[in-house]
Amino acid sequence: MDTTTSIAHDIVWYATLGVCALIGGGVVWCLVIILWYINNRRYLMRRSLVWLEITPPATATKTPEAVEQFFTVIHGFAAARSYGERIVRRVSVLSCEIVATRQSGVRYLVQVEHAKMQALQKAIMTHLPEAKVRKITRSITKPTMVVEFRETGHCMLPLTLLTASQQRDPLSYVIHAMTGLSDDEEITFQLVFSPTRVRGAERAAERLVHNENILQDNYHDRLSGGGKLMALLKMITGIGASIVSDITSHLTTSHHHAVQHSQPRIDRDQPWVRGTFELAMMQSIYQKITKPLFRANLRILVTSPDAKRHAEVLKTAMAGYSAPPHQLLKATYNIPILATIRRYNAVNRLPSFMPWNTLTLASTELASLYHFVLHDSSWVDNRIVSLSHTLPAPISLKDHPNFSVVIGLNRHHGIETLIGLTEAERARHQYIVGGTGSGKTTMLQYQIVQDMEQGKGLAIIDPHGDMAETMLRYIPPKRIKDVVYFNPDDLDYPLGLNLLEIPPGLEGTALLREKDLITESVVSVFRKLFSDDDAGGHRIEYVLRNAVQTALTQKDATLFTVFDLLNNTQYRRRVIKTLADKNLASFWEQEFGKAGGMQKVKMTAGITAKIGRFLFSASAKRILEQPKSTIDFDNIINSGKVLICNVSKGRLGEDTAELFGVTILAKLQLASLRRARIPQVQRRPFYIYVDEFQNFATTSFVQMLSESRKYGVFMIMAELSTAQQRDQQTVNIILANVGTIICFRTGSPQDEQRLLPLFRPFIEAGEISRLPAHQYYACLAAVHTQEPLSGETLLLTSSGSDAVQQAVIAHSRRQYAGERADDRKDINTPPKCHDTEPRLSSEHGKTEEKLMIEVIDKE
């Protein structure tokens, strides 16, 4: 009896010890779980996070099936964890969001750890190269209401997936429900997820491969949508049933054995014959559980005074993802006690600690929930999209760190590369096309300042005047004396410019050659000035050639000498008597002299009308009537001076501004051709910047593009549109001879028709016309063939110096201005009663020199 009692006590003691050990182990296990959870939450809160904004192209064609590959790459973040992170089961948590506000429209945002940012950016670039990704700083607003969704069925049952055959994208319904907001409203579609591995899914996939029925028994109960509560109740009732079964087993053993032998035996190992319904269901389950899986929390954050109304609309829109009756996305009950916790998790982009609010989603389901809405299936109002995508910088830009000039910045998927040209590339000229305000002048100014600071020679022809005046402020103080400022509107200090001036010291064939060049340049100038409706243009040109050649035989001939030859009979007779050239004399005596009055009018009206108008222009007359040019274009080009021409249409008038611009280009052309007498190694590079080139382009000058590089004169031409050229053959010549072509935004269909083939297949039709301001596409004149690139203009870092500007103007007046207006007899200008300005004297010169010294000292 004692032995029996002792054994009983031992059993009770060991049983108690076992129960205590189980309870203690359970408590320790719970403490470990709690400590792990707290540590994991602290880690999630302390992460270094960044926001990325993804701007998809307007013509996005990536289907959700293609987006699924992107999420598969993200699932690889789990495999990239360190050994320590694997031990503590630490995973990367991302938040993909669609944010809608009235002010900013509908945007795609992603929150990611800073360490994973570069990997995510590269994944996005690979998935959608046309998209723009940029790092942003986002201020988080506290939502009024947070709606969180859960799955009603088992996690292995899939949601409705978007396929290519569907006409409408389910996500478009959700985004449409997020539009039409007021100024103080904001709606965020939030998907917080992390890669995971579900062992039950692996086991189920294995059973499906072996043709086992996972719908029966416990699997059937869970997959049928009974939920976790039903599973818990079944587990409790199952334990009770097993106890009752053990007690009554000895009473029913014989009967149960008999019944088993009386009924047909079901062999579970026998292959299962599937019906149509079961086959479809098993196939959808298998497709989900064999994909990369994620633990996700799907929330909608509403900030609005009328949050409940927006929440109800969004709940209805989310019904498009449900697959009734097996799997539904249902909003969780908004229990007030849990609302604060739910809002805290949503604001901090944290996973929910409530497992029944966590979704198990495959990569295909994530892609259906978060992707860029296809443009051909659904159009969403106010969706922020990229209307023109960026192109990467070619390798050649990274191989040339020592550029002659920097023209912009290439920014592609977060990588910035300076865009520049070498001396050899600049020798092939630049052609810039873009509409008003697109950034052409900004690019020109940035290049000009670099050239001036490097001591290079250049000329600027500006038909607006603003760029010319701005560049005066950026002249390096040491180069103030190198600047020639040509401003026809400065009537009191007119510079001399004579188109017919012959350099002194020329004789024989050299003189004849120079006369031919001057004649061609004058004809080219007036061909540009002739209107399109001039009748008998070839006859007018013939008369003009003879008139110019005749004027060149006279001393101190000017453009107005040609006018006198055609309009003054007595002067013409005196000149004809002095002609030694028989051909010229024959023209005046036979062809012109024997013509009738009406015929003479037809032969000369076009020329005299063009020249005569400038007799009544104060600025044109004072500058063009001077027999000696005060500007030495040969010296400007050969010694590397800076010529700044302010030919503003607003101050001079369109015709006068065009005359001066064309005349300056003609004089520069003549000076460059004279460089043929200089050895090639001594030809100093000279750069000509022309804004609104269509106003000044002459046929002879454009044709000289193929030859000017031999003379060391290089062009940078900018114009609004190729359609503005009256002669479209001019555009063809430019495109054939220019190496670097830069295209800003332009709205002309003709521009796109001409320029798009230069950039295809890298950009599509319509992208040039939709470029943002100060952004462009460019084809660079590289030695080897390379792909085009996109770029942005760079801004000058300073505003220049007013003192430098005044010093440059003062020096240019003193050095290059001709006789003052009130010192000359001018029949078209009434005499002044009072001389309000002091004359240029030695004292004025000293004052100007003193000003220059002060400017240089300040700099």
C-alpha positions, 0 to 999 in steps of 0.5 A: 500500500505504501509503495502504491501511495509512493508511486502515486505521489511520484506520478503527481509530482512529476506531472506537476513538474511537467505542467510547471515546465510547460507553463514556464516554457510557455511563459518564456516563449511568450516573453521571447516573442514579446521582446522580439516584437518590441525589438523589431518595432524599435528597429522599424521606427529607427530606420533611415527612410527616404521617399521616392517619387515615380513619374510614369510616362504618359504612354505607359504600356507595362501591363500588371503581368510585367509589373509582377517581375518588378515585385519579384526583384523586390522579393530578393531583398529578403535573400540579401539580408545579413546572417544576423538579420536572418537570425532575428528574422528582420525583413525589409518593409516598403510602403508603396503609395498613391497620393492624391491632393487637389494641388499636386494631383495623383502621384506615385510614391515609395518609402524605402530604407536608405540602404535599399534606395539605389537597388530600388531605383535600378529595379525601377529603371530596368522595369520602366526606363521611361519613368522619372525617379527622384528623391523628395522630402514629404511632410506627413499629414495626420489622417482623419480616418484610416480604413484597413482591409483584410482577406475573408478567405484563406490566404492561399485563395487569390484575389481577382487579377488584372489581365490583358483581356480586361477592358477596365483596370480595377485600380483605375476605379480606386484612383478615380475615387481619389480625385475631385478633392477640395483644397484641404483634403488628401487621400492615400492608397497605402500598401505596406509589405515585406517579403515572406515565406509561408511554409504551409504554402510550400506544403500545399504546393507539394500536395497539389503536385502529387494530386492530393485533395487539399480541399478535404478535412482541415484544408477544406474548412480553412479554404472554404472561408471559415476563418481563424475563429472557426479553426480555433473552435474546431481545435477545441472541440477536436480536443474534447472529442478525442478525450470522449473517444478515449473513454468510450473506445473500449465500449465501442471497439467491437461494433466500430470494427464491424462497421469498418468491415461492413463499409467500403474502405476509402484509400486516401493514397488513391489518386483524386479525380477532380471536377471542373470546379475543383480543377479551376480552384486548384489551378488558381491556388497553385499559381498563387502559392508558387509565386513570391509571397509578401505579408502586406497591409492594405490601408486607405488614409483619408484626410477630410472633414467628410472622411466617412463619405470618401471612405464609403466610396473607396470601399466600393471601388475596392470591390473590383479586387474581390473574387466572391465567394471564396476571397473578398477584400473587406474593410475591418471594423473601425473599433474606436479603441483600435483606431489610434493604433491603426492610425499610428501604424499608418502614419509611420508606415508600419505593419499591423501587429494584428495578424488577422489584418495582414494579407498574404499576397503573391507578386501577381496580386501586388502588381494588380494592386499597385501599378501604373494605369495603362493609358489606353485602358483608363484615363485618370484625371490629374495623374502626374505623368512624364510627357517626355522621358530622359535619355542617359549620357553616352560614355564619351561624356565621361571620357572627356573631363576637360571640355572646352565648354559645358552646355548643360547637365544630364540627369537620368535616374538620379545620375548626373553627368555634365554635358560638354564639347571639346574643341574638335566638337565645337569646330563642327558648329552648334544648331539650337532650336526651341520656342520662346522661353524654352531655354535657348538664351540661357544656354547661350549665356552660359557658354558665352561667359565660359568663353570670355573667362577663358580668353577666347574670341567671340561675337554676339548678335542679339536681336532682342538686346537683353542678352547683349546687355546682360553679357556686358555685366559678365566681362572679366575686368582684365578683358574690358579693353577687348570688348567692342560694343556695337549699339546702333541705338546709341545715337550720340556715339555711333560706330562706323560700319562700311560694307563697301570698305576696301582694306588699304594696301591691296593691288592687282589680283588681290584688289580684284578678289577683294572687290568680288568678295565685297560684291558677293557679301552686299548682294547676299545682304540685300537678297536677305532684305528683298521681300518674297514678292519682289518681281524680277529679283534676278534682274534686280540682283544683276543691277545691284552687282554692277552698281556695287562694282561701280561704287567700289571704283570711287574713293570712300564709297559707302552703301549710299553711293550705290543709292546715288548711282541709281537715283542721281543722274548727274552723279552717275554721269560723272562716275561713268566718265571715270570708269576704266572697266569696259563692261561696267561702262557698257552696262551704264551706257547701253543697258541702263542708259538706253532703258526707258523711264519705266524700265529704269524704275523697275530695274532700280526700285527694289534696290533704292527702296531698300537703301532709301529707307535707311537714309531716314533712319537716324541710327542706320544713316549715322553708322552706314554713311561713315567711309571708314569703319571704326570696327576692324573685323579682321583684328577682332577675329585674329586677336580674339576680341569680344564683339557684342552687337545689340541690334534690338528690334524694339529700339531700331525697328525690324528692318534696321535691326535685320540690316545691321545683323546681316551686315555684321555677319557679312563683315565677319564672313569676309574677315574669316575668308581673309584668314586664308592668307594666314597659316592654319596653325595661327588661326585662333578659334573664334566663336559667333553666337547668333540668337534668332538666326533666321533673321540674319541667315543669308545663303552665302553665309550658311553655305560657308558653314562647310568652309568656316571650320577651315578658317577657325570660325565656328557658329552657334546658331539659335532660332525659334523654328526651322519653319521660320527660314524663308528658304527651306534649303537653308535648313537642309544646308544647316543640318548637313553641316552642323555637328551638334544639334540641340532641340528644346520644346517646339510646337511646330509640326515641321520641326518634329518632322525634320528633327525627330529622325535624328533622335529616333528610336530613342524618343517617340513622336510628340515628346519634343513638343512636350519637353519642359522648359530648360530641358532638351534633347541633343545629338553631339558631334562626337568623333564616333557615332553615339546615341542622343541624350537629354539635358538641362540648362545650367544657370549663371551663379552670379548676376554680374557687375553694373560697374563692369557694364558701365566701364565696357560701354565707356571704353567702347565709346571712346575707342570705337565711336565716330564723330559725335552727331552734333559735330557733323552736318546732318540734314536729317537731324535738326541742330541742337540748341543746347549741348547737354552732354560733355564732349569727349575730351582728355578729361573724359578719357581720364575719367573713363580710365579711372572707372576701369581701374576702380572696377579692376581693383574691386574685382 
